Amino acid sequence: MPKIGKLGKVLGPRNLMPNPKTGTVTNDVAAAVNEVKGGKIAFKVDKAGIIHASIGRVSFSPEKIAQNGQEFINAIIKAKPSTAKGTYLKGISMASSMSPGIALDTKGFVH
């Protein structure tokens, strides 16, 4: 990390800075690569409880984006604590980085 710290001004604004909490700083590089290739999902939650995650790129086919979105929502539902009561998913919307969101029906996703 001390060697990478010098690159913080360049990597930080691009959201590429390695972080031990997310598993991007490790001594076992092979295991980290296998986790990512195996479908490890990383997402961020802000203070309001809104989850931010990327499920695809413009170059992906619509079927692949739909499949990634469904897997992401399934991972969120699986991560629901057993002590959480009430509606867990109150609303779902998808958006590209610089566009308005499209609201999705949450009833089709809740198990």
ZALOMAR-113292 format. One record per residue: residue number from 0; x, y, z of N, C-alpha, C in turn; residue in one letter. Coordinates in steps of 0.02 Angstrom, whole numbers, always signed. Layout:
! ZALOMAR-113292
+-----+--------+--------+--------+--------+--------+--------+--------+--------+--------+-----+
!   n !     nu !     nv !     nw !    cau !    cav !    caw !     cu !     cv !     cw ! res !
+-----+--------+--------+--------+--------+--------+--------+--------+--------+--------+-----+
! NUM !      X !      Y !      Z !      X !      Y !      Z !      X !      Y !      Z !   a !
...
+-----+--------+--------+--------+--------+--------+--------+--------+--------+--------+-----+
***
This chain:
! ZALOMAR-113292
+-----+--------+--------+--------+--------+--------+--------+--------+--------+--------+-----+
!   n !     nu !     nv !     nw !    cau !    cav !    caw !     cu !     cv !     cw ! res !
+-----+--------+--------+--------+--------+--------+--------+--------+--------+--------+-----+
!   0 !    +40 !    -60 !     +0 !     +0 !     +0 !     +0 !    +42 !    +64 !     +0 !   m !
!   1 !    +99 !    +66 !    +36 !   +138 !   +128 !    +34 !   +162 !   +145 !    -37 !   p !
!   2 !   +177 !    +95 !    -77 !   +200 !   +108 !   -145 !   +142 !   +133 !   -189 !   k !
!   3 !    +83 !   +107 !   -177 !    +24 !   +125 !   -216 !     -2 !   +193 !   -194 !   i !
!   4 !    +11 !   +214 !   -132 !    -12 !   +278 !   -106 !     +9 !   +337 !   -149 !   g !
!   5 !    +66 !   +331 !   -181 !    +90 !   +385 !   -224 !    +46 !   +394 !   -285 !   k !
!   6 !     +9 !   +342 !   -304 !    -34 !   +346 !   -363 !   -105 !   +368 !   -345 !   l !
!   7 !   -117 !   +385 !   -282 !   -184 !   +402 !   -259 !   -216 !   +460 !   -296 !   g !
!   8 !   -176 !   +510 !   -314 !   -204 !   +568 !   -349 !   -231 !   +549 !   -418 !   k !
!   9 !   -202 !   +499 !   -448 !   -224 !   +477 !   -515 !   -280 !   +424 !   -509 !   v !
!  10 !   -270 !   +374 !   -465 !   -318 !   +319 !   -460 !   -381 !   +337 !   -420 !   l !
!  11 !   -373 !   +381 !   -372 !   -429 !   +398 !   -328 !   -490 !   +426 !   -364 !   g !
!  12 !   -482 !   +480 !   -404 !   -539 !   +508 !   -439 !   -572 !   +460 !   -489 !   p !
!  13 !   -534 !   +411 !   -513 !   -561 !   +363 !   -561 !   -593 !   +303 !   -527 !   r !
!  14 !   -593 !   +303 !   -460 !   -621 !   +248 !   -421 !   -583 !   +183 !   -432 !   n !
!  15 !   -518 !   +187 !   -444 !   -477 !   +128 !   -457 !   -427 !   +114 !   -401 !   l !
!  16 !   -431 !   +152 !   -347 !   -383 !   +144 !   -292 !   -396 !    +78 !   -256 !   m !
!  17 !   -345 !    +36 !   -249 !   -353 !    -27 !   -213 !   -373 !    -15 !   -140 !   p !
!  18 !   -411 !    -61 !   -113 !   -436 !    -54 !    -45 !   -437 !   -123 !    -11 !   n !
!  19 !   -405 !   -130 !    +46 !   -405 !   -195 !    +80 !   -475 !   -219 !    +99 !   p !
!  20 !   -522 !   -173 !   +112 !   -590 !   -193 !   +131 !   -626 !   -227 !    +74 !   k !
!  21 !   -612 !   -208 !    +13 !   -647 !   -238 !    -45 !   -609 !   -298 !    -73 !   t !
!  22 !   -551 !   -314 !    -45 !   -513 !   -372 !    -68 !   -468 !   -359 !   -127 !   g !
!  23 !   -457 !   -295 !   -144 !   -413 !   -280 !   -200 !   -340 !   -273 !   -179 !   t !
!  24 !   -327 !   -278 !   -115 !   -258 !   -279 !    -89 !   -250 !   -346 !    -53 !   v !
!  25 !   -210 !   -390 !    -82 !   -202 !   -457 !    -53 !   -134 !   -485 !    -73 !   t !
!  26 !   -110 !   -532 !    -32 !    -48 !   -567 !    -49 !    -62 !   -626 !    -94 !   n !
!  27 !   -124 !   -651 !    -94 !   -142 !   -709 !   -134 !   -181 !   -685 !   -196 !   d !
!  28 !   -144 !   -664 !   -247 !   -173 !   -635 !   -307 !   -215 !   -687 !   -345 !   v !
!  29 !   -192 !   -748 !   -348 !   -227 !   -800 !   -385 !   -297 !   -812 !   -356 !   a !
!  30 !   -303 !   -813 !   -291 !   -369 !   -823 !   -259 !   -415 !   -764 !   -274 !   a !
!  31 !   -388 !   -703 !   -272 !   -428 !   -644 !   -286 !   -454 !   -644 !   -358 !   a !
!  32 !   -412 !   -664 !   -405 !   -432 !   -667 !   -475 !   -486 !   -721 !   -484 !   v !
!  33 !   -479 !   -778 !   -452 !   -529 !   -831 !   -457 !   -596 !   -810 !   -428 !   n !
!  34 !   -595 !   -771 !   -374 !   -657 !   -746 !   -344 !   -694 !   -700 !   -393 !   e !
!  35 !   -657 !   -655 !   -424 !   -688 !   -608 !   -471 !   -715 !   -645 !   -532 !   v !
!  36 !   -677 !   -692 !   -558 !   -700 !   -731 !   -616 !   -758 !   -776 !   -598 !   k !
!  37 !   -761 !   -797 !   -535 !   -815 !   -840 !   -511 !   -880 !   -804 !   -498 !   g !
!  38 !   -880 !   -738 !   -504 !   -943 !   -701 !   -496 !   -949 !   -663 !   -431 !   g !
!  39 !   -894 !   -644 !   -402 !   -897 !   -604 !   -340 !   -931 !   -537 !   -355 !   k !
!  40 !   -981 !   -520 !   -315 !  -1019 !   -459 !   -324 !   -999 !   -409 !   -271 !   i !
!  41 !   -978 !   -350 !   -291 !   -960 !   -297 !   -244 !  -1007 !   -238 !   -255 !   a !
!  42 !  -1034 !   -211 !   -200 !  -1078 !   -154 !   -206 !  -1068 !   -108 !   -147 !   f !
!  43 !  -1090 !    -46 !   -155 !  -1083 !     +5 !   -103 !  -1152 !    +25 !    -79 !   k !
!  44 !  -1157 !    +40 !    -14 !  -1220 !    +63 !    +14 !  -1207 !   +131 !    +45 !   v !
!  45 !  -1248 !   +180 !    +27 !  -1239 !   +246 !    +57 !  -1279 !   +253 !   +121 !   d !
!  46 !  -1276 !   +311 !   +153 !  -1307 !   +321 !   +218 !  -1383 !   +315 !   +215 !   k !
!  47 !  -1413 !   +328 !   +158 !  -1486 !   +323 !   +152 !  -1509 !   +252 !   +138 !   a !
!  48 !  -1463 !   +205 !   +132 !  -1481 !   +135 !   +118 !  -1487 !   +120 !    +45 !   g !
!  49 !  -1463 !   +164 !     +2 !  -1466 !   +153 !    -70 !  -1404 !   +114 !    -91 !   i !
!  50 !  -1414 !    +61 !   -129 !  -1360 !    +18 !   -151 !  -1339 !    +39 !   -221 !   i !
!  51 !  -1274 !    +49 !   -231 !  -1247 !    +68 !   -296 !  -1202 !    +11 !   -320 !   h !
!  52 !  -1214 !    -11 !   -382 !  -1172 !    -64 !   -410 !  -1175 !    -61 !   -486 !   a !
!  53 !  -1124 !    -85 !   -517 !  -1122 !    -90 !   -590 !  -1140 !   -162 !   -610 !   s !
!  54 !  -1185 !   -168 !   -658 !  -1204 !   -236 !   -681 !  -1186 !   -247 !   -754 !   i !
!  55 !  -1156 !   -198 !   -786 !  -1137 !   -209 !   -855 !  -1106 !   -148 !   -887 !   g !
!  56 !  -1088 !   -157 !   -950 !  -1058 !   -104 !   -991 !  -1100 !    -97 !  -1054 !   r !
!  57 !  -1088 !    -44 !  -1091 !  -1124 !    -32 !  -1153 !  -1111 !    -89 !  -1203 !   v !
!  58 !  -1054 !   -119 !  -1200 !  -1036 !   -172 !  -1248 !  -1071 !   -238 !  -1232 !   s !
!  59 !  -1103 !   -245 !  -1174 !  -1138 !   -307 !  -1156 !  -1203 !   -314 !  -1195 !   f !
!  60 !  -1223 !   -375 !  -1209 !  -1287 !   -387 !  -1241 !  -1343 !   -375 !  -1191 !   s !
!  61 !  -1404 !   -358 !  -1215 !  -1460 !   -348 !  -1169 !  -1474 !   -409 !  -1125 !   p !
!  62 !  -1465 !   -469 !  -1152 !  -1477 !   -530 !  -1113 !  -1427 !   -536 !  -1056 !   e !
!  63 !  -1364 !   -518 !  -1069 !  -1312 !   -522 !  -1018 !  -1325 !   -471 !   -962 !   k !
!  64 !  -1346 !   -411 !   -980 !  -1362 !   -360 !   -930 !  -1421 !   -382 !   -888 !   i !
!  65 !  -1472 !   -411 !   -919 !  -1531 !   -436 !   -882 !  -1510 !   -492 !   -834 !   a !
!  66 !  -1468 !   -536 !   -857 !  -1444 !   -592 !   -815 !  -1403 !   -565 !   -756 !   q !
!  67 !  -1359 !   -517 !   -769 !  -1319 !   -488 !   -716 !  -1363 !   -451 !   -665 !   n !
!  68 !  -1413 !   -415 !   -690 !  -1459 !   -380 !   -645 !  -1498 !   -428 !   -601 !   g !
!  69 !  -1521 !   -483 !   -630 !  -1558 !   -533 !   -590 !  -1514 !   -565 !   -537 !   q !
!  70 !  -1451 !   -581 !   -555 !  -1405 !   -609 !   -506 !  -1389 !   -560 !   -450 !   e !
!  71 !  -1382 !   -496 !   -468 !  -1368 !   -445 !   -418 !  -1426 !   -439 !   -369 !   f !
!  72 !  -1487 !   -437 !   -394 !  -1546 !   -432 !   -351 !  -1553 !   -494 !   -308 !   i !
!  73 !  -1538 !   -553 !   -335 !  -1540 !   -614 !   -295 !  -1488 !   -612 !   -239 !   n !
!  74 !  -1429 !   -584 !   -253 !  -1377 !   -578 !   -202 !  -1399 !   -530 !   -146 !   a !
!  75 !  -1434 !   -476 !   -164 !  -1459 !   -429 !   -114 !  -1512 !   -463 !    -71 !   i !
!  76 !  -1557 !   -500 !   -102 !  -1610 !   -535 !    -64 !  -1580 !   -588 !    -18 !   i !
!  77 !  -1528 !   -623 !    -42 !  -1495 !   -674 !     +0 !  -1459 !   -642 !    +59 !   k !
!  78 !  -1435 !   -581 !    +51 !  -1398 !   -547 !   +104 !  -1444 !   -517 !   +157 !   a !
!  79 !  -1509 !   -522 !   +148 !  -1557 !   -494 !   +196 !  -1547 !   -527 !   +264 !   k !
!  80 !  -1537 !   -487 !   +316 !  -1530 !   -516 !   +383 !  -1597 !   -546 !   +405 !   p !
!  81 !  -1593 !   -600 !   +444 !  -1654 !   -633 !   +467 !  -1693 !   -590 !   +515 !   s !
!  82 !  -1661 !   -541 !   +545 !  -1695 !   -497 !   +593 !  -1730 !   -439 !   +558 !   t !
!  83 !  -1718 !   -429 !   +493 !  -1750 !   -374 !   +457 !  -1823 !   -390 !   +445 !   a !
!  84 !  -1866 !   -343 !   +463 !  -1938 !   -353 !   +455 !  -1965 !   -302 !   +406 !   k !
!  85 !  -2021 !   -318 !   +377 !  -2053 !   -272 !   +330 !  -2026 !   -281 !   +259 !   g !
!  86 !  -2039 !   -232 !   +218 !  -2018 !   -233 !   +148 !  -1943 !   -221 !   +144 !   t !
!  87 !  -1908 !   -268 !   +114 !  -1835 !   -262 !   +109 !  -1815 !   -221 !    +48 !   y !
!  88 !  -1846 !   -234 !     -9 !  -1834 !   -195 !    -69 !  -1892 !   -147 !    -79 !   l !
!  89 !  -1881 !    -84 !    -65 !  -1935 !    -35 !    -72 !  -1941 !     -9 !   -143 !   k !
!  90 !  -1887 !     -7 !   -179 !  -1888 !    +17 !   -248 !  -1824 !     -2 !   -283 !   g !
!  91 !  -1829 !    -15 !   -348 !  -1771 !    -32 !   -389 !  -1772 !    +12 !   -450 !   i !
!  92 !  -1716 !    +43 !   -466 !  -1711 !    +80 !   -528 !  -1643 !    +68 !   -558 !   s !
!  93 !  -1641 !    +70 !   -624 !  -1578 !    +60 !   -661 !  -1564 !   +123 !   -701 !   m !
!  94 !  -1500 !   +140 !   -706 !  -1481 !   +199 !   -745 !  -1410 !   +190 !   -770 !   a !
!  95 !  -1395 !   +222 !   -826 !  -1325 !   +227 !   -846 !  -1294 !   +283 !   -805 !   s !
!  96 !  -1230 !   +293 !   -813 !  -1195 !   +341 !   -770 !  -1221 !   +412 !   -776 !   s !
!  97 !  -1245 !   +432 !   -833 !  -1266 !   +502 !   -843 !  -1337 !   +505 !   -872 !   m !
!  98 !  -1383 !   +466 !   -845 !  -1451 !   +468 !   -870 !  -1500 !   +460 !   -812 !   s !
!  99 !  -1563 !   +477 !   -823 !  -1613 !   +467 !   -770 !  -1626 !   +392 !   -760 !   p !
! 100 !  -1648 !   +374 !   -700 !  -1661 !   +304 !   -685 !  -1727 !   +280 !   -713 !   g !
! 101 !  -1731 !   +216 !   -725 !  -1793 !   +183 !   -748 !  -1816 !   +140 !   -689 !   i !
! 102 !  -1876 !   +153 !   -665 !  -1903 !   +115 !   -608 !  -1923 !    +46 !   -630 !   a !
! 103 !  -1907 !     -4 !   -589 !  -1926 !    -74 !   -602 !  -1977 !    -96 !   -550 !   l !
! 104 !  -2019 !   -144 !   -568 !  -2070 !   -170 !   -522 !  -2037 !   -216 !   -472 !   d !
! 105 !  -2042 !   -200 !   -408 !  -2009 !   -241 !   -356 !  -2047 !   -305 !   -341 !   t !
! 106 !  -2110 !   -309 !   -359 !  -2149 !   -369 !   -343 !  -2124 !   -430 !   -381 !   k !
! 107 !  -2094 !   -420 !   -438 !  -2068 !   -476 !   -478 !  -2003 !   -504 !   -451 !   g !
! 108 !  -1971 !   -468 !   -405 !  -1906 !   -490 !   -381 !  -1908 !   -520 !   -311 !   f !
! 109 !  -1955 !   -500 !   -270 !  -1957 !   -522 !   -200 !  -1976 !   -595 !   -196 !   v !
! 110 !  -1938 !   -633 !   -156 !  -1952 !   -704 !   -148 !  -1992 !   -717 !    -86 !   h !
+-----+--------+--------+--------+--------+--------+--------+--------+--------+--------+-----+
***
